[in-house]
Amino acid sequence: MYSAHMTTKTYHRRTITLGFSLAILVMMAIGVVSYRSTVQFAESAEVVNQTHRILFVLQAVLADLVSAESEVRGYVITTDERFLQLYTTSVTDVEKGVKQLHQLTYEPVIKEHLAAFDRLIQARLQRLKVTLQMRRQEGLEAVRDAAGPGKKMMDNLRQVATDIENIERKLLVERDQYAKSLARRTMTVVVVGSLFAVLLAIASTAILIADIGHRERLEKEVLEISEREQRRIGQDLHDGVCQHLTGISLFSRSLQQKLAGKSAGDAAEAAHITGLINDGIEQVRRVTRGLHPVPDEPSGLMIALRELADSVRSTGKLTCLFDCPEPVLIPEQVTATNLYRIAQEAVQNAVRHAAARTIVVGLLSKGDCIQLSVSDDGSGIPTERSGRGLGLEIMNYRAHTIGATLEAHRGTVQGTVVTCTLPQSSLG
């Protein structure tokens, strides 16, 4: 009897030990799978981040090339040396962007398209250089007679750029499918474990999937906005309005020169028409430069925010001030551009929706943080809202991308205050 009792206790002890051992092994297996899944998720996220950087730089290169062409047109029409300075800056930015694309690209098929893209860029830059030489050596008539073939070059450039974007987006889709497959595999392994492990894994996976889905939707919206902006400015303005105005300006300037020796009155009218056309070209050039609003220098954000305030104030409808008590230098171009876009979105919201009369854009270094703020005296944020607007979502996304935090609340008296706080440590 005693022997049977000891045998039963030994059996139970062994069963419990085996159970705990199996539970520990299952938990260890879940831990190993979870760790490997985390590493693979991180690698996938890095590829996604790399893809977004390539798309961002690719769009910036096209914008800088359009800007270089605008500056060449300005010089051809006016022979103002300031256009040459801006042209040189734009060409430098194009070359830096192409070099950065080569550094970011690892996929062989992308490298092939990028090589073709590089060749087309160099051909277009060479044509711009020849145009400047013709203007200096042979005059306006020679440039006018040679104008036109550049559109085909730009069409080829855009086609290659579109091919690169399509390949990168296909890579994004593949990574998305891979991430979803990885999540399903992880969940299957977790379900085999204990009830506690299953519940914890399901909760964590649900939160992760919800966060991934939210981030994907937001990234898609940001990319769509960027694509619309590039398409509208790069195609409609450059291929349509800008080239049309440039052609008219060249003919008008030629007509002015022909009338100068015949009728002073007619020549004056032609000069006036030329001036109006040049004003239109200058406006198009400013809009084109909006693709790349922050100069590539540490003080670029201050310059861009000051120009933003001046631009809003120039409409004459409201007062917009830029308050920066002391220089705030941000060496990272991506960080500065995101901060500028946050301020731009906040200002546009105040102008469009808040009926504000005064807007203050503030930038200061506060302790170990850089603080960007946009305050207005408008109607303020509604106390009851059905949801967060797309503009605020995009500002939050941009802030999160650069490691900053964003707050939007009603002012002490009236209006709205949007504050973006960036730790100095995020600048690297």
C-alpha positions as CSV (number, residue, x, y, z in Angstrom):
1,M,0.0,0.0,0.0
2,Y,2.7,2.4,1.0
3,S,4.7,1.3,-2.0
4,A,1.7,2.0,-4.3
5,H,1.2,5.4,-2.6
6,M,4.8,6.4,-3.2
7,T,4.5,5.2,-6.8
8,T,1.5,7.4,-7.3
9,K,3.2,10.4,-5.8
10,T,6.2,9.8,-7.9
11,Y,4.0,9.6,-11.0
12,H,2.2,12.8,-10.1
13,R,5.5,14.5,-9.4
14,R,6.9,13.4,-12.7
15,T,3.8,14.5,-14.5
16,I,3.9,17.9,-12.9
17,T,7.6,18.2,-13.6
18,L,7.0,17.2,-17.2
19,G,4.1,19.6,-17.5
20,F,6.1,22.5,-16.2
21,S,9.0,21.4,-18.3
22,L,6.8,21.3,-21.4
23,A,5.2,24.7,-20.4
24,I,8.7,26.2,-20.1
25,L,9.8,24.7,-23.4
26,V,6.6,26.1,-25.1
27,M,7.2,29.5,-23.5
28,M,10.9,29.3,-24.7
29,A,9.7,28.3,-28.2
30,I,7.3,31.2,-28.2
31,G,10.0,33.5,-27.0
32,V,12.4,32.4,-29.7
33,V,9.7,32.7,-32.4
34,S,8.7,36.1,-31.1
35,Y,12.3,37.3,-31.0
36,R,12.9,36.1,-34.6
37,S,9.6,37.7,-35.6
38,T,10.6,41.0,-34.0
39,V,13.9,41.0,-35.8
40,Q,12.2,40.2,-39.1
41,F,9.7,42.9,-38.5
42,A,12.5,45.4,-37.8
43,E,14.3,44.3,-41.0
44,S,11.1,44.7,-42.9
45,A,10.5,48.2,-41.4
46,E,14.0,49.2,-42.3
47,V,13.4,48.2,-45.9
48,V,10.1,50.2,-45.9
49,N,12.0,53.2,-44.4
50,Q,14.7,52.8,-47.1
51,T,12.0,52.8,-49.8
52,H,10.3,55.9,-48.5
53,R,13.7,57.7,-48.4
54,I,14.4,56.7,-52.0
55,L,10.9,58.0,-53.1
56,F,11.5,61.3,-51.1
57,V,14.9,61.9,-52.6
58,L,13.7,61.0,-56.1
59,Q,10.9,63.6,-55.9
60,A,13.3,66.1,-54.5
61,V,15.7,65.6,-57.5
62,L,12.9,66.1,-60.0
63,A,11.8,69.3,-58.1
64,D,15.4,70.6,-58.0
65,L,15.8,69.9,-61.8
66,V,12.5,71.8,-62.5
67,S,13.9,74.6,-60.3
68,A,17.1,74.7,-62.3
69,E,15.2,75.0,-65.6
70,S,13.1,77.8,-64.1
71,E,16.3,79.7,-63.2
72,V,17.7,79.2,-66.7
73,R,14.5,80.6,-68.2
74,G,14.7,83.6,-65.9
75,Y,18.3,84.3,-66.9
76,V,17.5,83.8,-70.7
77,I,14.7,86.3,-70.5
78,T,16.3,88.9,-68.1
79,T,20.1,88.1,-68.1
80,D,19.8,88.8,-64.3
81,E,22.9,87.2,-62.7
82,R,20.8,86.3,-59.6
83,F,19.1,83.6,-61.6
84,L,22.5,82.0,-62.3
85,Q,23.3,81.8,-58.6
86,L,19.9,80.0,-57.9
87,Y,20.6,77.8,-61.0
88,T,24.0,76.8,-59.6
89,T,22.4,75.9,-56.2
90,S,19.7,73.9,-57.9
91,V,22.2,71.9,-60.0
92,T,24.3,71.2,-56.9
93,D,21.1,69.9,-55.2
94,V,20.3,67.7,-58.2
95,E,23.8,66.2,-58.2
96,K,23.7,65.6,-54.4
97,G,20.3,64.0,-54.7
98,V,21.4,61.6,-57.5
99,K,24.5,60.7,-55.4
100,Q,22.3,60.0,-52.4
101,L,20.0,57.8,-54.6
102,H,23.0,55.7,-55.6
103,Q,24.0,55.3,-52.0
104,L,20.4,54.3,-50.9
105,T,19.8,51.8,-53.7
106,Y,20.8,48.1,-53.4
107,E,18.3,46.3,-55.6
108,P,19.9,45.5,-59.0
109,V,16.8,46.3,-61.0
110,I,16.6,49.7,-59.3
111,K,20.3,50.3,-60.0
112,E,19.6,49.7,-63.7
113,H,16.8,52.2,-63.8
114,L,18.8,54.6,-61.7
115,A,21.7,54.5,-64.1
116,A,19.3,55.5,-66.9
117,F,17.8,58.2,-64.7
118,D,21.3,59.5,-64.0
119,R,22.2,59.6,-67.7
120,L,19.0,61.5,-68.5
121,I,19.7,64.0,-65.7
122,Q,23.2,64.6,-66.9
123,A,21.9,65.1,-70.5
124,R,19.3,67.6,-69.3
125,L,21.8,69.5,-67.2
126,Q,24.1,69.6,-70.2
127,R,21.4,71.0,-72.3
128,L,20.7,73.7,-69.8
129,K,24.4,74.6,-69.7
130,V,24.4,74.8,-73.6
131,T,21.3,77.1,-73.4
132,L,23.1,79.5,-71.1
133,Q,26.2,79.5,-73.3
134,M,24.0,80.2,-76.4
135,R,22.3,83.1,-74.5
136,R,25.6,84.6,-73.6
137,Q,27.3,84.1,-77.0
138,E,24.5,84.3,-79.6
139,G,21.7,86.2,-77.9
140,L,18.0,85.7,-77.3
141,E,17.0,84.9,-80.8
142,A,19.3,81.8,-80.9
143,V,17.8,80.5,-77.7
144,R,14.3,81.0,-78.9
145,D,15.0,79.1,-82.1
146,A,16.6,76.2,-80.1
147,A,13.8,76.0,-77.5
148,G,11.5,73.0,-77.4
149,P,13.3,69.6,-77.3
150,G,13.6,69.8,-73.6
151,K,10.1,68.5,-73.0
152,K,10.9,65.1,-74.5
153,M,13.9,64.8,-72.1
154,M,11.7,65.6,-69.1
155,D,9.0,63.1,-70.3
156,N,11.7,60.4,-70.4
157,L,13.0,61.5,-67.0
158,R,9.5,61.2,-65.5
159,Q,8.9,57.9,-67.1
160,V,12.1,56.4,-65.6
161,A,11.2,58.0,-62.3
162,T,7.8,56.5,-62.5
163,D,9.3,53.1,-63.2
164,I,11.5,53.4,-60.1
165,E,8.5,54.4,-58.0
166,N,6.4,51.5,-59.3
167,I,9.2,49.0,-58.4
168,E,9.6,50.5,-55.0
169,R,5.9,50.4,-54.3
170,K,5.8,46.8,-55.4
171,L,8.5,46.2,-52.8
172,L,6.3,47.9,-50.2
173,V,3.4,45.6,-51.2
174,E,5.6,42.6,-50.9
175,R,6.9,43.7,-47.5
176,D,3.3,44.3,-46.4
177,Q,2.3,40.8,-47.4
178,Y,5.4,39.4,-45.8
179,A,4.6,41.2,-42.5
180,K,1.0,39.9,-42.6
181,S,2.3,36.3,-43.3
182,L,4.8,36.7,-40.4
183,A,2.0,37.9,-38.1
184,R,-0.1,34.9,-38.9
185,R,2.7,32.4,-38.4
186,T,3.6,34.0,-35.1
187,M,0.0,33.8,-33.9
188,T,-0.2,30.1,-34.9
189,V,2.8,29.3,-32.8
190,V,1.5,31.3,-29.8
191,V,-1.9,29.6,-29.9
192,V,0.0,26.3,-29.3
193,G,1.3,27.6,-25.9
194,S,-0.5,28.1,-22.7
195,L,-3.8,30.1,-22.3
196,F,-2.0,33.0,-20.8
197,A,0.6,33.1,-23.6
198,V,-2.2,32.9,-26.2
199,L,-4.2,35.7,-24.6
200,L,-1.2,37.9,-24.3
201,A,0.0,37.2,-27.9
202,I,-3.5,37.9,-29.3
203,A,-3.8,41.2,-27.5
204,S,-0.2,42.2,-28.5
205,T,-0.8,41.1,-32.1
206,A,-4.1,42.9,-32.3
207,I,-2.5,46.1,-31.1
208,L,0.4,45.6,-33.5
209,I,-1.9,44.9,-36.5
210,A,-4.0,48.0,-35.7
211,D,-0.9,50.2,-35.4
212,I,0.5,48.8,-38.6
213,G,-2.8,49.3,-40.4
214,H,-3.1,52.9,-39.1
215,R,0.5,53.7,-40.1
216,E,0.0,52.2,-43.5
217,R,-3.1,54.3,-44.1
218,L,-1.4,57.4,-43.0
219,E,1.7,56.7,-45.1
220,K,-0.5,56.1,-48.1
221,E,-2.3,59.4,-47.6
222,V,1.1,61.3,-47.2
223,L,2.4,59.6,-50.4
224,E,-0.8,60.4,-52.3
225,I,-0.5,64.1,-51.3
226,S,3.1,64.2,-52.4
227,E,2.3,62.5,-55.7
228,R,-0.5,64.9,-56.4
229,E,1.8,67.9,-55.6
230,Q,4.6,66.5,-57.8
231,R,2.2,65.7,-60.7
232,R,0.5,69.1,-60.5
233,I,3.6,71.2,-60.3
234,G,5.9,69.1,-62.4
235,Q,3.5,68.4,-65.3
236,D,0.9,71.1,-65.3
237,L,3.1,74.0,-64.5
238,H,6.4,73.0,-66.2
239,D,5.0,71.3,-69.3
240,G,2.0,73.6,-69.6
241,V,1.9,77.0,-68.1
242,C,5.6,77.6,-67.7
243,Q,6.7,76.6,-71.1
244,H,3.7,78.4,-72.7
245,L,4.6,81.7,-70.8
246,T,8.3,81.3,-71.6
247,G,7.5,81.0,-75.3
248,I,5.2,84.0,-75.2
249,S,7.8,86.0,-73.3
250,L,10.5,85.2,-75.9
251,F,8.3,86.2,-78.8
252,S,7.2,89.3,-76.9
253,R,10.8,90.3,-76.1
254,S,11.7,89.8,-79.8
255,L,8.7,91.9,-80.9
256,Q,9.8,94.6,-78.4
257,Q,13.2,94.7,-80.0
258,K,11.8,94.9,-83.5
259,L,9.4,97.8,-82.5
260,A,12.1,99.7,-80.7
261,G,13.3,101.4,-83.9
262,K,9.9,101.9,-85.4
263,S,7.4,103.1,-82.8
264,A,8.3,104.0,-79.2
265,G,4.7,103.7,-78.1
266,D,4.3,100.2,-79.5
267,A,7.7,99.2,-78.1
268,A,6.6,100.4,-74.7
269,E,3.4,98.4,-74.8
270,A,5.3,95.3,-75.9
271,A,7.7,95.9,-73.0
272,H,4.8,96.2,-70.6
273,I,3.4,92.9,-71.9
274,T,6.8,91.3,-71.5
275,G,7.0,92.5,-67.9
276,L,3.6,91.0,-67.1
277,I,4.5,87.7,-68.6
278,N,7.8,87.7,-66.7
279,D,5.8,88.4,-63.5
280,G,3.7,85.3,-64.3
281,I,6.9,83.2,-64.9
282,E,8.3,84.4,-61.6
283,Q,5.1,83.4,-59.8
284,V,5.3,79.9,-61.4
285,R,8.9,79.7,-60.4
286,R,8.0,80.5,-56.7
287,V,5.4,77.8,-56.8
288,T,7.8,75.3,-58.3
289,R,10.3,76.1,-55.6
290,G,7.6,75.2,-53.1
291,L,8.5,71.6,-53.8
292,H,11.8,72.2,-51.9
293,P,11.0,75.1,-49.6
294,V,13.8,74.6,-47.0
295,P,17.3,75.5,-48.1
296,D,20.0,72.9,-47.6
297,E,21.8,74.7,-44.7
298,P,21.5,74.7,-40.9
299,S,19.5,77.9,-40.9
300,G,17.2,76.8,-43.7
301,L,14.2,76.3,-41.4
302,M,14.4,79.9,-40.1
303,I,14.6,81.1,-43.7
304,A,11.7,79.0,-44.9
305,L,9.5,80.0,-41.9
306,R,10.2,83.6,-42.4
307,E,9.3,83.3,-46.1
308,L,6.1,81.5,-45.1
309,A,5.1,84.3,-42.8
310,D,5.9,86.9,-45.4
311,S,3.9,85.0,-48.0
312,V,0.8,84.8,-45.8
313,R,1.2,88.5,-44.8
314,S,1.5,89.6,-48.5
315,T,-2.1,88.6,-49.2
316,G,-3.1,91.6,-47.1
317,K,-5.9,89.7,-45.4
318,L,-4.3,89.0,-42.0
319,T,-1.1,89.5,-40.0
320,C,1.4,86.7,-39.9
321,L,4.6,87.1,-37.8
322,F,7.7,84.9,-37.4
323,D,9.1,85.0,-33.9
324,C,12.6,83.6,-33.5
325,P,14.5,85.4,-30.7
326,E,17.8,83.7,-31.4
327,P,19.2,81.5,-34.2
328,V,17.9,77.9,-34.2
329,L,20.1,75.7,-36.4
330,I,18.9,72.3,-37.7
331,P,21.5,70.5,-39.8
332,E,19.3,67.6,-40.8
333,Q,17.3,68.5,-44.0
334,V,14.6,65.9,-43.5
335,T,13.9,67.1,-39.9
336,A,13.8,70.7,-41.0
337,T,11.5,69.9,-43.9
338,N,9.1,68.0,-41.6
339,L,9.0,70.9,-39.1
340,Y,8.3,73.3,-41.9
341,R,5.4,71.2,-43.3
342,I,3.9,71.0,-39.8
343,A,4.0,74.8,-39.5
344,Q,2.7,75.2,-43.0
345,E,-0.3,72.9,-42.3
346,A,-1.0,74.7,-39.0
347,V,-0.9,78.1,-40.7
348,Q,-3.2,76.9,-43.5
349,N,-5.7,75.5,-41.0
350,A,-5.7,78.9,-39.2
351,V,-6.3,80.7,-42.5
352,R,-8.9,78.4,-43.9
353,H,-10.9,77.2,-41.0
354,A,-10.3,79.4,-37.9
355,A,-11.1,82.9,-39.4
356,A,-7.9,84.2,-37.7
357,R,-6.7,87.8,-38.0
358,T,-3.3,87.3,-36.5
359,I,-1.0,84.2,-36.7
360,V,2.4,83.9,-34.9
361,V,4.9,81.3,-36.0
362,G,7.4,80.8,-33.2
363,L,10.7,78.9,-33.2
364,L,13.1,78.7,-30.2
365,S,15.6,76.5,-28.5
366,K,14.2,75.8,-25.0
367,G,16.6,73.8,-22.8
368,D,17.3,70.5,-24.4
369,C,14.4,70.8,-26.9
370,I,13.6,72.8,-30.0
371,Q,10.0,74.1,-29.9
372,L,8.0,75.1,-33.0
373,S,4.6,76.8,-32.3
374,V,1.8,78.2,-34.4
375,S,-0.8,80.3,-32.5
376,D,-3.7,82.3,-33.9
377,D,-6.6,84.4,-32.6
378,G,-9.3,82.6,-34.5
379,S,-12.3,80.5,-33.5
380,G,-10.3,77.8,-31.9
381,I,-10.6,74.0,-31.9
382,P,-14.3,72.9,-31.5
383,T,-15.0,71.4,-28.1
384,E,-16.9,68.5,-29.7
385,R,-15.4,66.8,-32.7
386,S,-16.4,63.6,-34.4
387,G,-12.8,62.7,-35.1
388,R,-9.3,63.9,-35.9
389,G,-8.9,65.7,-39.2
390,L,-6.5,64.5,-41.8
391,G,-4.4,67.6,-41.4
392,L,-3.8,67.0,-37.7
393,E,-3.1,63.3,-38.4
394,I,-0.4,64.2,-41.0
395,M,1.2,66.7,-38.6
396,N,1.3,64.0,-35.9
397,Y,2.8,61.5,-38.4
398,R,5.5,64.0,-39.4
399,A,6.3,64.7,-35.7
400,H,6.5,61.0,-34.9
401,T,8.7,60.4,-37.9
402,I,11.4,62.8,-36.6
403,G,11.0,61.8,-32.9
404,A,9.0,64.9,-31.8
405,T,5.7,65.3,-30.0
406,L,2.8,67.4,-31.2
407,E,0.1,69.1,-29.1
408,A,-2.9,71.1,-30.4
409,H,-5.2,72.9,-27.9
410,R,-7.4,76.0,-27.5
411,G,-5.6,79.2,-26.6
412,T,-5.8,80.7,-23.1
413,V,-8.2,83.4,-24.3
414,Q,-9.1,82.4,-27.9
415,G,-7.7,80.7,-31.0
416,T,-5.6,77.6,-31.4
417,V,-2.1,76.8,-30.3
418,V,-0.2,74.0,-32.1
419,T,3.2,73.1,-30.5
420,C,5.8,70.6,-31.8
421,T,8.6,69.8,-29.4
422,L,11.7,68.1,-30.7
423,P,14.4,66.8,-28.3
424,Q,17.9,67.9,-29.2
425,S,19.0,64.3,-28.9
426,S,16.8,63.5,-32.0
427,L,19.1,65.6,-34.2
428,G,21.8,63.0,-33.9
